[in-house]
Every structure is written in C-alpha cells, then in structure tokens.
Amino acid sequence: MEYKTQFPYEVFPAEIQILLEKAKENLNFPIEYLGTSILSACSVSIGNTYQLKLKEGFVSKVNLYIALVGNAGDVKSHPLSFAYAPIEKREKESYDRYKTAIDEYKKLSDDEKKEIQKPTYKKQILKDFTPESLLKIHSNNSRGVAILSDELFGWIKNFGRYSSSGEQEAYLSFWNGASVSVDRKSDDPIRLDETYVNIIGTIQTKILSELSKENRGNNGFIERMLFALNENPEPVLWNINEFDKELIYLYEKLIHRLYSLELDNLYPNIIGFSPDALNTLIEWQNNKRKQYLDDEISTSIQAKYEVYTIRFSLIIQLTHWALNRKTNQEVELFSVENAIKLSEYYFQNAIKVHHKINNTSPFDKLTSQEQQLYNNLDNSFTTKQILIEASLLNIDSRKVYRFLGNSQLFNKIKHGNYTKLN
C-alpha cells in the first residue's frame, strides 16, 4: 500500500515504521502526526540523560518544541495521546507510589518525620501548571519535563497569566537548555543547572496567524517550533480492523528501553559523532548556509533547524540502540543522514507556515512565465527536467539556475534533485 506522506518515517526502526503504517490503515492516524508525536515521546524518554557534542563548547540536548497543525477533525489529538500513552502509564505508576509513600509518611510521629525525607511526586508531563510549579516539578525530576497541550495556542496566549516575569522569554532559554535559578520569599530557592523542557501540542490552521502576535514573530519563538502538517487529508472512515497489540508492545518496549538510560552521577552522558557522521553534518550545514545567504527568512529558520538536526541525530541513534542494538556511545552516519531528512521535512513545513501566518506567497512574486514553469513541474524533479520545461517556454538556462536558488519555492534534496515547497 502506498502512503501519501512527505514525512520520512524510514528514520525509525522497522517496527515503528510498521506501526505507523498500520495505525494509518486501522486507526486513521496521519503518519505525519503520529510519527512526529513518537519522535517527541522518544525525546522525552531520553530527557537529560544524553547529550551530543559537536565540538568543545557546543553540546546539544534532545528537547523539541512541536506543533501538530491541521483543520478541525484532522485527527491530531489521538495520535498524540497514543504516542504518549506509555509515558502516561509511567506517570500513573509514579503517582500511585507517591500516594502510598506519602500516606505512610503522614502516619509517622513528628520525631520520626525528622529522621527521613518527605516523599516527593516525581513526574514529567505537565498540562495545567504555573511557571513556578514547572520549576518545582523539574527540580524533583532531573530527567526533565514535557508540556502537553491539546490546544497549543490556548497555552501560548496565556503566557503571563500568573505573573509578568517574562514567561515567554523563559521558554526561549529552556529551548537552549539554559540553567535557571529562582528565589522566592515564600518558598525555598531553586537552581537547575541542566534544564530539559519539551513542548508538543495541536493547533488549527485557521489560527496560525495568532502565533506571530505578542512579539513571537520577532523574538525567535516561532523559529524554534517544528510543524507537522497533514497536507493530504483523507476522510476518516470507520472500519472493523483491529490494531495489532504486538505493535503496541514493541512501541512500549522502545519507550521502556529509552527510560532505562540513566544520568552519569547526576550529569548527562555526553557522546560525539563518528568521523564520517560529523563530516556529513558539517558539509550539509555549510551548503545550507550558503544556499540561504541572501534569504533572511530561510536563514533564521535554518539557524534553529541545524541545531534540531543534531538533536534528531541523537534521538535516532538511541531509538536504534533501543530496538536494533546499535551503539549508544557515538552517533553514526545513518543517524545523521536520517536526521537531515527530518530537518528538511520540517524546514519545508516551516516555510509554508511562515507564509500562512503572514498571508503571503512567494508564488505571487513570480512573472507569468515563471509561474507557468513552476506549475509545469512535478512536486519532485531534476535539473534536467526543469531545463527541458524551461526550453519549451524559451527561458534561458541562466534564469533557470537563479530560479532554482529561490529557497521559498524549492528545496534541494541533493545535487540535481529538488522538491517544490508550495
């Protein structure tokens, strides 16, 4: 069966690829949404335990800021809940242990309580919380925290609801994994040297433009978001097909294995790239920066997404460690190559979202001849094919090569191979 998706789900182990296909067939879950949600859940499972070093002074975590974008009824929430179900299960078990422990603690005398530490609730998933509670919960869980919001914009527009202490700016810092120190008169001081904050939620296409308000379009917040788009929506048709429980078991095994990763004496395990992986990553980054040199929008997105490429590399390596016995001591070439595929996919989506937010289209700026050439091209094409189409329209080859340099319209997959972005 052929699946209409641009999401490169081949980056996952084979078991997860099959799960994505069967979830599409049996549960009507768009691969873009479920694949992105699983990527997020894997990131949360790893948390602060592992980091990836590009070079001395340049170390990256794996936290992701994600928005699942679509129309009402596009089946966004269910894939997100499915992907996070194993983590929610762990949360419930953690709460049950805490309740048992705190009930026993309350039975102790005052003198007995002085001899032991009061039990704390160790959790990761946050849904309804204040900025102060986020830090307190994070301080009890060095692995990190994950913000889940079924209506992402509702959460974003409430920045500052509880205080005017720069909540939006705090999330810009959290994206970088910056340390944080908070002193409150009413509570004990908190210091977190290794923050890990992951964000994922859904948002309707029609309110995307709201994201750019309150300075979010200028302070780099939007550029930090990864957008999953379902560009081939299909009718949601009920069926009698049962979902294979073995696939759920294998997915739970993946999450469980990632949770088996531990901090090294309370500090992250820091690993590096294999030489060929590092060379491939640097070559790709250099080429992209050169390609987007004169394009401010693409450059600003690329600056964040090349960091995401490092994060994707580590997530992919560790998911294949979990299910395919790959090493967890370095990031190999296959992980970087797959990370680049993911980055290219999300970059294309980011450009589309930018135009939706600003109600603009690079297509409108083209001459009628260029528009005709663009329309005559398939979604994927080669340099040879566009030159043939251009010759039929009497367009000079030099103009064609300049045309191909428009990163608002085309994405260069590899030498001589392109895809259209709109």
N, C-alpha and C positions, 0 to 999 in steps of 0.2 A: 504494500500500500504506500502511495506517495503522500507525504505530509507537506502541506503548504505552509512553510515557515522559513524565515531567514535566520532564526535563532540557531546557532551552531551547536546543537546538543551532542554532537560527536565528541565534545570536550570531556564528557562524563564517562565513567566506566560503563562497559556494555550493559550491566544490569540496570543501571539508571536510564540508559538510552531506551531499553525495552519498556521500563516503567513509564517513561514519558509518552511513548507511542501508544501503549495500552490505556493509559489514562485519557489520552486524546480520543481513542476509539470508544471506550466504555463509559467514561465519565464526562465527556465533552470538555475536558480541561485543555485550553490552548497551550501548546508546548512552550510558547514564549513566557507565559505567566508561571506555569509550574516549574519550568527549567530555571527561571530567574529566582523563584521562591526557594528552590532547592539549593541554588548557589548561595543564597542568603543564609539558609539554615545551616549549611556546612560551615560558613564563615563564623556564625555564632557558636557552633560546636567547638571550633578551634579556639575562638576567642583570643585571649592574650598569650596562649601557651607557646605559639610560634611566631617568629618574625623573620623577614627575609632581607638580607643585606646586599645592596647593590655595590657599595663600596664603603670605606670608613666614613662614618658620619651620615650615611644615607641608608637608614633601616626602615622597612615598611611593615605595618600590621596588615590585617586582612579585613578590617571593618568596611562595610559597604552601606551607602545611602541609596535606597531604591524606591522608585515609584512604578506601580503597575497601572498603566494608562489605558483607558478604554471607555466605551459608552456604557450606559446603564444596561444591565443584562448580559454583559460580555463575559461573565464567569471569571471574575477577578478574585473574589474573596475565597472561594472554595479551594482553588489551588494553593493559596497562601496558607489556609488552615491545614490542608493536607500535608504540606511540606513541614510545617511547624508542629505537627501532632506528636512526633517522638519527643520533642523538647518540652511541649506542654505536659506530656506524661511524666517526664522527669521533674517538672515543676510541682506537679501534684504530689509525687512521692516525697519531694523535699519538704513540702508544706506539712504532709502527714507526719514526717519525722520531727519537724519543728513543734507541731502541736503536742505530740507525745512528750517531747523533751520539756517544753515549757509548762505543761500540766504537772509533770513530776517536780519541776523546779519550784512551782508555786506551793507545793506541799511541804517544802523544806522550812526549817526554822530560820530566823534571821541570822543566827550564828552559822548555820550550815550554808546559807547562801553566800556568806562572805568567803567561804573556802573554795567555791567553784565559780566558773564564769557563767553568766546568764546566757542561755541558748539564744542564738540569732537565726532568723529566717534567711536562708541562702537561696536567692532566686536570680533569674536573668531577665525574664520577659516583663516588660512594662507596657501598660495600656492606658491607665488613668493615674497620673502621678504629677507631682510638683518637681521643679528643678532641684529643690533641697532633698526630696525623697530619692531622686535618681542618684545623687551623690552618696547618700547614706546606704542605699542598696548596693551600689557599686563597691563601696568600701567594705561590705561584707562578702563580696564575691570578686576576687581578683581576676577571674576569667573574663568579666565584663558584663555588659547589659545589652539587651535588644529591645528597641521600641517598635511595637506592632500597632499599626493604626489602620483600621478598616476604611476610614475616611481621612486620608493623609492631610488634605488641605484644612480640614477642621482642626487638626492638631497644630498645624503650622500657623494658622491665623490667630491661635490663642497664645502665641508667644507673648510673654509679658503679662499674662492674665494674673499670675500670682505675685509678681514683683516686676520692677523695672530695671533689673540688674543685668541687662544685656543677654537675655536667653538665646537670641538668635546668634549672637557672636560666639556664645559658648559652644554651639554646635559646629561652628566653623573650626574652633580649636579642637573639639572632640574628633573631628574628621582626621586631623593630623595625629591624634593620639597624644596630645599635649598633656603635661602634668597639670594638676589643679589643686589649689589649696583654698579652703573655705573656713572662715572664722565667724561664728555666730555667738552672740551673747547668751542666747537661750539654749545652746547645745555645745557638745564637745567639738573641737576643731577637727576638720577632715583634710587629709592630704593624700592624693592619689598620684603616684609617680608614673604609673602605666595605665592610662585610661583606654578603654575599649567600648565604644558606643556604636551599635549597629542600628540602622533605621530601615524599615520597609513598610509600605502601605499602598493603598489603592487611591486613584483619583480619576474623576471623569474627564474626558477630553474637553468637554464644553467649558470647564472652569480652569483649564490650564493657564489662561492668561492671568488669573489671580496670583499665580506663583511669583510673578515678577514684581508684585507690589511690596510696599514696606521696605524698599531698598534691596530686596532679594535678587533683583535683576542686575544689580551693580556691585554687590559685595562678594560675589563668588559662590553664593549658596546654591544657585541653580546649576552652575557648572560642576558642582560636587555630586549631583544626582545622576543616577543611572536610570534610564527609562526603558521599560519593556512595553512594546506596542504590539497589539494584535491587529495586523493590517489585512488579514484575510478572515474576517469573522464569518462564521457559519451558523446556520440555525441550530439551536440547542434542541436536539431530538432525543426523547427518551428511548431507551432500549432495554432489553432483558439481559444484556451481557453482564456477567459477574466479574468483578475485578479480582485478579489472581492474588490470593493472600501471600503467596511466596514472594511476590514482588515487594509487598509491604514489609515482609520480614527482612528482605535484603536491604531495603532502604533504612529500616531501623538499625540493621547491623552497621551500615555505613555511619550513621549518626552516633551510635554507641562506640564505635571504634575511634571516631574523632574525639569523643569525650574522654577516651582513655588517655589521650595526650595530657601530660601534666607540665606544670611550670617547673623550672630548674631552680630549686631553692628560692622559690617565690619570684623568680625572674624568668622572662621568656627565653625559650630556646632560639638562638639566632643561627640561621644557616645561610649558605650562599648559593650561587649559581654554579653549574658546571661551566667550563670554559666555552663550549660551543653554544650553550644556552645564553650566556652573558653576551657573547659576540652577536648573536641573532637579535637579542633585545636591543642592544645599543644601535645596531645598524638600522633596525626598524624605527627607533625613536629619532635618530638623526635624519632619516629620509622624510619622516612625517613633519618634523620641524621645518625642514627646507621647503617641503611642499606647501605648507600653510604660512610661510613667512609673511606674505602680503595680505593675509586674511585674518583680521583681528578676532572675529568670532570663532573660527576654527582653531586658532592658536590658543585662545582662552580655554576652550573645551579640551583640546589635546593636552594642555598642561596638567589637567587633573586626570585625564584618562590614561596617560602614560604611567601615572602612579597606580591607577587601578590595574594596569597590565601587570605590574609587579605583584599586586595583591592576588589577582586571578591566578598567576603562576604558582603561588604558594598553595592556594586553595586546591587547584587542580592536582598538584603534586601529592598533597596529603589525602585527597579523595582516592587517588590511585594507590597510595600506600595502604589505605584502609581496606580496599577490596581487591587490589591486584598485586599486592606485595612489592610495590615499588619502594624505593628508599625514602626515608624521611630525614636524611642527612644532607641532602642538597636538592636543588631544583634542576631538573633535567630539561633537555632540549624540547621534548614532546610537550611539556607543560607550558613553556614559553610560546611555542607555536600555537597551541590551543588558546592561550591567554590572549594572544594577538587577535585571533578570530573573534573572541568575545569583545575585546576592546573595539574592534572595527564595527561590530554589530551595534553596540551601544552608542558609538560615536555617530553612526548614521541616524539613529533614533534621536540623539541629542540635537542634531541639526534640524530634523523635522519638527521637534518640539519647539525649538527656538523660533521657527517661522510661524508655528501655530500661536505661540504666545504673543508674538509681535504682529501677527496678521500680515505677514509678508511672504513673498515667494521669489526666489532667485529667477524663476522662470519668466516672471513679468519683465525682467530687465533685459531679456534677450531680444535680438532682432527677429523679425518674422522668419527669416531664413534659418537662424539658429534654432528657433522653436520647432520648425519643421524637421530639422535634422535630429533634434532631441527626441521628438515624437516617433521618428522612424526607427530609433534604436530599441533593441530588446533591453530588458532590465539588466542583463549581463551581456557584455560584448567585448570584442578585442579591438586593438588599434586598427588592424586590417579591416575589420567590418565597418568601423566609423569612417575610415578613409574612402571605402567604396561608396557608402551612403553620401558622403560629402561631395565626391566627384559627380554624382548624379545631380547634385544641386549646384554644381560649379563653385564649390567652396574650396579655396586654396588650402593646401595641406598645412601651411604655417598657421593659418587661422584655426585649423582643427586642433593642433597641439596646444595652442593658447586656450582654446575652448575646454580641452580635457583638463587643464590646470585649475578649473573652477571647482574648488572643494565643496561649494554649496550645492553642486549638481552631481558630481561624480566622486566615487571612492575607488582609488587604485588598489586592487587586490594584490597584484604582483605585476611584474614587467609585462606590459602589453595586454593586461586584463583589467576591466573596470566593471563597476555596477553603478546604476543610476540611484540617486538618493531621493527622488521625488516621484 
